[in-house]
């Protein structure tokens, strides 16, 4: 489900729509053509308003603390079948904050801080708990390189102080079964986390 925010004058309207990636959404009043803006929001140009801004999973955590999508079912998905696999392969183009041979970095579509970057390794690993199932040397090389680039990636968005978060499994609030690192910055972090 995608939430649509349409700005008409000074008013912001919200609707929910089911969108199939790569397919224009057409109804009796408008045709929406999907693109992704620099903040990784899906922007649909429409023939009846200037722009519509869409975000995926824009809900905050529920009162129980559960993050939308952080389910046992989602954590059983093969990493190669996830949205992140399509981002890494280029099947779904996304604006990148950073890219090298080991990773891509993108703005989180549901930011929890003024700076919220996802660093996604190109090596398909479901999570920290799956490391035993991959080539240990390739994993160490990739993750060591990525960790050495974190400060540079954060600084590209103006963050010189930040928090790193890696979620693993449903109870750890992992919603996409592909190991990734959240860089959160641009505000005072709270302690204790979680």
C-alpha positions as CSV (number, residue, x, y, z in Angstrom):
1,X,0.0,0.0,0.0
2,X,1.3,3.4,-0.9
3,X,0.2,6.6,0.7
4,X,-0.3,9.6,-1.6
5,X,0.0,13.1,-0.5
6,X,-1.4,15.7,-2.9
7,X,-0.7,19.4,-2.3
8,X,-3.3,21.7,-3.7
9,X,-2.7,25.2,-2.7
10,X,-1.8,25.2,1.0
11,X,-3.8,22.0,1.7
12,X,-2.2,18.5,1.8
13,X,-4.6,15.6,1.0
14,X,-3.8,12.0,1.8
15,X,-5.1,8.9,0.0
16,X,-4.0,5.2,-0.1
17,X,-3.5,3.5,-3.4
18,X,-2.2,0.1,-4.6
19,X,0.5,0.9,-7.2
20,X,2.3,-1.7,-9.5
21,X,5.9,-0.5,-10.0
22,X,6.6,0.6,-13.6
23,X,2.9,0.9,-14.5
24,X,1.1,4.2,-14.8
25,X,-1.9,4.5,-12.5
26,X,-5.0,5.6,-14.4
27,X,-8.4,6.6,-13.1
28,X,-11.2,8.7,-14.5
29,X,-9.6,12.0,-13.3
30,X,-5.9,11.5,-13.9
31,X,-3.0,9.5,-15.2
32,X,0.0,9.2,-12.9
33,X,3.5,8.5,-14.2
34,X,5.9,7.2,-11.5
35,X,9.4,8.7,-11.0
36,X,11.6,8.8,-7.8
37,X,12.8,12.2,-6.5
38,X,16.0,13.0,-4.8
39,X,14.5,12.2,-1.3
40,X,13.6,8.7,-2.6
41,X,9.9,9.5,-2.4
42,X,7.9,8.2,-5.4
43,X,6.6,11.2,-7.2
44,X,3.8,10.9,-9.7
45,X,3.2,13.7,-12.2
46,X,-0.5,14.0,-12.8
47,X,-2.7,15.7,-15.3
48,X,-4.9,17.2,-12.6
49,X,-2.4,18.6,-10.1
50,X,1.2,19.6,-10.2
51,X,2.7,16.7,-8.2
52,X,1.7,13.8,-6.0
53,X,4.2,12.5,-3.4
54,X,4.0,8.9,-2.4
55,X,5.8,7.1,0.4
56,X,5.9,3.4,1.1
57,X,5.3,2.1,4.6
58,X,5.1,5.6,6.0
59,X,3.6,4.5,9.3
60,X,5.5,5.0,12.5
61,X,5.8,2.1,14.9
62,X,2.6,1.0,16.5
63,X,2.0,1.2,20.2
64,X,3.2,-2.4,20.5
65,X,6.5,-1.3,19.0
66,X,6.0,-3.4,15.8
67,X,7.4,-1.9,12.6
68,X,5.2,-2.4,9.5
69,X,6.7,-5.2,7.4
70,X,8.8,-6.7,10.2
71,X,7.1,-10.1,10.1
72,X,8.2,-13.7,10.3
73,X,6.9,-14.1,6.8
74,X,9.0,-11.3,5.3
75,X,12.0,-12.6,7.1
76,X,11.6,-16.0,5.3
77,X,11.9,-14.4,1.9
78,X,15.0,-15.2,-0.1
79,X,17.1,-12.0,-0.2
80,X,17.4,-12.3,-4.0
81,X,13.6,-11.9,-4.2
82,X,13.5,-8.6,-2.2
83,X,13.1,-5.0,-3.3
84,X,16.7,-4.4,-2.3
85,X,17.9,-7.0,-4.8
86,X,16.1,-5.0,-7.5
87,X,17.8,-1.8,-6.3
88,X,21.2,-3.4,-6.3
89,X,20.8,-5.0,-9.7
90,X,19.4,-1.8,-11.2
91,X,16.1,-3.5,-12.2
92,X,14.4,-0.7,-10.2
93,X,16.4,2.5,-10.5
94,X,16.8,4.6,-7.4
95,X,18.7,7.8,-6.7
96,X,21.9,6.9,-4.9
97,X,23.6,8.9,-2.2
98,X,26.7,6.7,-2.9
99,X,27.8,3.6,-4.8
100,X,30.9,1.6,-5.2
101,X,31.8,-2.1,-6.0
102,X,30.6,-3.3,-2.6
103,X,27.4,-1.3,-1.8
104,X,24.8,1.3,-2.7
105,X,23.5,4.0,-0.3
106,X,20.0,5.5,-0.6
107,X,17.9,7.8,1.4
108,X,15.4,5.8,3.5
109,X,11.8,6.2,2.2
110,X,10.5,6.5,5.7
111,X,13.1,8.6,7.5
112,X,13.4,8.5,11.3
113,X,15.9,11.4,11.5
114,X,16.8,14.3,9.3
115,X,19.6,12.1,7.8
116,X,18.5,8.5,7.3
117,X,20.5,6.6,4.8
118,X,20.3,2.9,4.0
119,X,23.7,1.3,3.1
120,X,22.9,-1.9,1.2
121,X,25.7,-4.3,0.5
122,X,25.7,-5.8,-3.0
123,X,26.5,-9.2,-1.5
124,X,23.1,-10.9,-1.0
125,X,23.0,-11.8,2.7
126,X,19.6,-12.0,4.5
127,X,20.9,-10.7,7.8
128,X,23.6,-10.9,10.4
129,X,22.2,-14.3,11.4
130,X,22.8,-15.6,7.9
131,X,26.5,-14.9,7.7
132,X,27.3,-18.6,8.3
133,X,25.6,-19.4,5.0
134,X,27.8,-17.2,2.8
135,X,31.5,-17.1,1.7
136,X,33.1,-15.7,4.9
137,X,36.0,-14.1,3.1
138,X,33.8,-12.2,0.6
139,X,31.6,-11.1,3.5
140,X,34.5,-9.9,5.6
141,X,36.0,-8.0,2.7
142,X,32.7,-6.4,1.7
143,X,31.6,-5.5,5.2
144,X,35.0,-4.2,6.2
145,X,35.1,-2.0,3.1
146,X,31.5,-0.7,3.8
147,X,32.3,0.1,7.4
148,X,35.3,2.1,6.3
149,X,33.0,4.1,4.0
150,X,30.2,4.9,6.6
151,X,31.6,8.2,7.7
152,X,32.2,9.4,4.1
153,X,28.6,8.3,3.2
154,X,27.1,10.1,6.2
155,X,29.2,13.3,5.5
156,X,27.7,13.4,1.9
157,X,24.4,14.3,3.7
158,X,26.0,16.7,6.2
159,X,26.1,14.3,9.2
160,X,29.3,14.2,11.1
161,X,27.8,12.4,14.1
162,X,25.3,9.6,13.7
163,X,24.0,6.2,14.8
164,X,24.3,2.9,12.9
165,X,21.5,0.4,13.2
166,X,21.4,-3.2,11.8
167,X,18.1,-5.0,12.4
168,X,18.0,-8.8,12.2
169,X,14.8,-10.9,12.1
170,X,11.2,-10.0,13.0
171,X,11.8,-9.3,16.7
172,X,14.8,-7.1,15.6
173,X,12.4,-5.2,13.4
174,X,14.0,-6.2,10.1
175,X,11.4,-5.5,7.3
176,X,13.5,-6.4,4.2
177,X,15.4,-9.6,4.4
178,X,18.6,-8.2,2.9
179,X,21.4,-7.1,5.3
180,X,21.5,-3.3,5.4
181,X,22.8,-0.6,7.7
182,X,20.8,2.4,8.7
183,X,22.8,5.7,9.2
184,X,20.7,8.0,11.4
185,X,21.9,11.6,12.0
186,X,21.0,15.2,12.0
187,X,19.4,15.2,15.5
188,X,20.1,14.2,19.0
189,X,19.7,10.4,19.4
190,X,18.0,9.0,22.5
191,X,19.4,6.5,24.9
192,X,18.6,3.7,25.4
193,X,17.6,2.8,21.9
194,X,14.8,0.3,21.2
